[in-house]
Amino acid sequence: MSKGIAPDLRPDGGRCYAGLEREPAVAELKKTPLNAIHRALGARMVDFGGWDMPVHYPSGIIAEHLAVRSRVGLFDVSHMGEIRIRGRQALDLVQRLTPNDAGKLKLGQIQYSAFLYENGTFVDDLLVHRVAEDEFLLVVNASNTDKDFAWAKAQAGGFDCSVENESDATGQVALQGPNSLEVLQPLVDVDLASVKYYGFTAGKFLGIPVLLARTGYTGEDGFEVYCAAERTPFVWDTLAEGGQPFGLAPAGLGCRNTLRLEAKMALYGHEIDDQTHALEADLGWMVKFDKGDFIGREALLKARDAGLTRRLAGFRTLEKRDIARDGMPVLREGRPVGHVTSGAPSATLGFNLGLCYLPLDLTAVGSRFQVDIRGRACDAEVIPTPFYKRAR
Amino acid sequence: MYPADCKYTKDHEWLKPLGDGTALVGITSYAAEALGDVVFVDLPEPGAAYKAGEEFGSVESVKTVSELFLPADGEVLEKNGELEAHPEFVNEDAFGKGWMLKVRLGGALPSDLLDAGAYAALVSAEAH
């Protein structure tokens, strides 16, 4: 048996995990505060963008995926990066750095946004939290944290504000699934029902200062809990125990990937990177051209006016055996016209999903094309996205 | 830990000679665990013949796909049809219900196949 040809989680271009990768040489990898807990739980650990992370626990990706959809899952996301921008011109810098309109954020609100290069392609995607009038917390992808921090610092000259990388000092767990609120509520001193989707609040978790954000990367309701790094094991253990009556399962990065794919959330290194721009990635909704200048605006305006040549689309393959994987060519009448950015069997829907870049005239729902799966041209059809949407 | 009546490849397939010139073939429990939840196994029909080391199919898990290589020269006599409805047998019982092919061996086994002890040592070296 050979190594898998298509790693499904690849944070930053590099091969991240596949079938028979070696277990990480642990000494070289960064560890979250929960590393020992994952190992005690029997997790399969992999090198995820330089981090020693659990890809799944003994129950497996499918069981964890379904636990999040039907009950509640607990994820270690302490590897994510936190960058704080604070000071008189914090808003001005965030507006310069990101294409979404951070000026629209009220205190306690969160928005999806990005850092873009001048040419409109992605440095990273991220969440912007408005902590105060003059203070923003940006949560970025683990493998991009150093790059993002350097990028933000480099743009900050001339702005009266500070840019701090708080990643090492910050732990984060994500509680995701329909039972999330019930698990978390008894442990915190705030009324979670009053925290809206993409809202956050400071609070106490059994006396520990935390930030409670109603966000996630799964397409389910849930909360992301930020705390001091050294408090993370206590928060994890308490949630794991308190969640038992609610069917809580520890959940690894493997199901995080299949869950976000069903919800059509972009993954840096797959749907978005420094070769794709925000409009073709189908993220035009977060690009606010009329908010004022921001890095990448000119290039995106030009791209918009010239008309897109390709766009991200969601598809399913028509045969059960045909599972498209990242990097596979997309064919029209035998000729390559694009490539798959993510693909996996959907545990929720029972068929095989994927995202890919297609010529614009192929992106309409119902359009047929083929995916080159190891030399076989396999039929695929564009279907509506998100593939999965929770009932509200 | 690994059955003594099987031979192993460095690529994590096993081959179990049945003593009548035929053998069963599958992937090891180590490989199955590394792949994670198996969702599809693509196997050839009876009659297909392969040289040792030739690709005969693939196994898809949620997170990845791996090709399968036959450990010895052989002709396919039977494929495990149960895996179509129950690919999870590969995870649950890699050396039993998760068998993949029954083959008629084409001759002597390749000399580089590993016995159970050597395979366990290989896996141990990979994992640490």
Interface residues (C-beta under 8 A of the other chain):
Chain A: M1 S2 K3 G4 I5 A6 P7 D8 L9 Y17 A18 G19 L20 E21 R22 E23 R44 V55 H56 G60 I61 I62 H65 G254 N257 T258 K320 R321 I323 R325 A344 P345 A347 R374
Chain B: T9 D11 H12 E13 I27 A31 E33 A34 L35 G36 D37 V39 F40 D42 S58 V59 E60 S61 V62 K63 T64 V65 S66 E67 L68 F69 N91 E126 A127 H128
